[in-house]
Amino acid sequence: GGYFIWVKFPPTINADEFLSYSTENYGVRFMAGTKTNPFPNDEDDIIGTAIKSCARICFADLNRKDLRKGTETFVEAFQSYITTIE
């Protein structure tokens, strides 16, 4: 909700690792789902397991041109990233 959208990756994608890759190689940043886990120390953490493959993206301060460019770069970064883990 609010000024964020959630992206759910395939379960084999670790959003923390993709964040490192996308920031280093493409300058793309987002909040990895694990950073939003309300129960990070729970051993039976079903929520944490599910959101490790999610990203929260803020779009509050961007104009349409920057949103388009950011989306294109995010997709490009993801397409490149998945080739490195296959």
Sine and cosine of phi, psi and omega as CSV:
sin_phi,cos_phi,sin_psi,cos_psi,sin_omega,cos_omega
0.00,0.00,-0.04,-1.00,0.04,-1.00
0.92,0.40,-0.73,-0.69,-0.03,-1.00
-0.98,-0.18,0.56,0.83,-0.03,-1.00
-0.75,-0.66,0.47,-0.88,0.23,-0.97
-0.83,-0.56,0.44,-0.90,0.05,-1.00
-0.95,-0.31,0.67,-0.74,0.08,-1.00
-0.90,-0.43,0.81,-0.59,0.04,-1.00
-0.97,-0.25,0.90,-0.44,0.03,-1.00
-1.00,0.08,0.21,-0.98,0.14,-0.99
-0.85,0.53,0.48,-0.88,-0.08,-1.00
-0.87,0.50,-0.31,0.95,0.01,-1.00
-0.99,0.17,-0.15,0.99,-0.01,-1.00
-1.00,-0.02,0.80,-0.61,0.10,-0.99
-0.99,-0.11,0.92,-0.39,-0.09,-1.00
-0.88,0.47,-0.55,0.84,0.04,-1.00
-0.89,0.46,-0.68,0.74,0.01,-1.00
-0.94,0.35,-0.65,0.76,0.06,-1.00
-0.90,0.43,-0.62,0.79,0.05,-1.00
-0.85,0.52,-0.73,0.68,0.03,-1.00
-0.86,0.51,-0.72,0.69,-0.01,-1.00
-0.89,0.45,-0.75,0.67,-0.09,-1.00
-0.93,0.36,-0.56,0.83,0.03,-1.00
-0.93,0.36,-0.73,0.69,-0.05,-1.00
-0.92,0.39,-0.66,0.75,-0.13,-0.99
-0.99,-0.13,-0.37,0.93,-0.09,-1.00
-0.75,-0.66,-0.10,1.00,-0.04,-1.00
0.94,0.34,0.33,0.94,-0.02,-1.00
-1.00,-0.10,0.81,-0.58,0.01,-1.00
-0.85,-0.52,0.51,-0.86,0.10,-1.00
-0.37,-0.93,0.09,-1.00,0.06,-1.00
-0.99,-0.13,0.86,-0.52,0.05,-1.00
-0.93,0.37,0.60,-0.80,-0.05,-1.00
-0.82,0.57,-0.54,0.84,-0.02,-1.00
-0.88,0.48,-0.43,0.90,0.01,-1.00
-0.96,0.27,-0.21,0.98,-0.02,-1.00
-0.96,-0.28,0.08,1.00,-0.05,-1.00
-0.93,0.37,0.87,-0.48,-0.01,-1.00
-0.96,0.26,-0.20,0.98,-0.03,-1.00
-0.75,-0.66,0.87,0.49,-0.12,-0.99
-0.91,0.41,-0.32,0.95,-0.05,-1.00
-0.97,-0.26,0.13,0.99,-0.01,-1.00
-0.98,0.19,0.82,-0.57,-0.04,-1.00
-0.91,0.42,-0.58,0.81,0.02,-1.00
-0.99,-0.16,0.80,0.60,-0.13,-0.99
-1.00,0.08,1.00,0.09,0.02,-1.00
-0.91,0.41,-0.63,0.78,0.01,-1.00
-0.88,0.47,-0.75,0.66,-0.01,-1.00
-0.88,0.47,-0.60,0.80,0.04,-1.00
-0.90,0.44,-0.65,0.76,-0.02,-1.00
-0.95,0.30,-0.67,0.75,-0.10,-0.99
-0.99,0.11,-0.08,1.00,0.08,-1.00
-0.91,0.42,-0.30,0.95,0.02,-1.00
-0.96,-0.29,0.47,0.88,-0.01,-1.00
-0.80,-0.60,0.39,-0.92,0.09,-1.00
-0.76,-0.65,0.63,-0.78,0.11,-0.99
-0.95,-0.31,0.83,-0.55,-0.08,-1.00
-0.89,-0.45,0.80,-0.60,0.03,-1.00
-1.00,-0.03,0.69,-0.73,0.04,-1.00
-0.80,-0.60,0.33,0.94,-0.12,-0.99
-0.91,0.42,-0.65,0.76,-0.16,-0.99
-0.96,-0.27,0.34,0.94,-0.08,-1.00
-0.92,-0.40,0.61,-0.79,0.10,-0.99
-1.00,0.09,0.11,-0.99,-0.09,-1.00
-0.86,0.51,-0.66,0.75,0.00,-1.00
-0.89,0.46,-0.71,0.71,0.00,-1.00
-0.93,0.37,-0.59,0.81,0.07,-1.00
-0.88,0.47,-0.70,0.72,0.00,-1.00
-0.89,0.45,-0.74,0.68,-0.01,-1.00
-0.90,0.43,-0.67,0.74,0.02,-1.00
-0.89,0.45,-0.65,0.76,0.03,-1.00
-0.91,0.42,-0.70,0.71,0.01,-1.00
-0.88,0.48,-0.67,0.74,-0.01,-1.00
-0.94,0.35,-0.62,0.78,0.06,-1.00
-0.87,0.50,-0.72,0.69,0.01,-1.00
-0.90,0.43,-0.69,0.72,0.03,-1.00
-0.87,0.49,-0.69,0.72,0.02,-1.00
-0.89,0.46,-0.67,0.74,-0.01,-1.00
-0.91,0.41,-0.69,0.72,0.02,-1.00
-0.88,0.48,-0.63,0.77,0.04,-1.00
-0.93,0.37,-0.69,0.73,-0.03,-1.00
-0.86,0.51,-0.71,0.70,-0.07,-1.00
-0.91,0.42,-0.41,0.91,0.07,-1.00
-0.95,0.30,-0.37,0.93,-0.02,-1.00
-0.99,0.12,-0.29,0.96,-0.06,-1.00
-0.94,-0.33,-0.05,1.00,-0.01,-1.00
-0.99,0.15,0.00,0.00,0.00,0.00
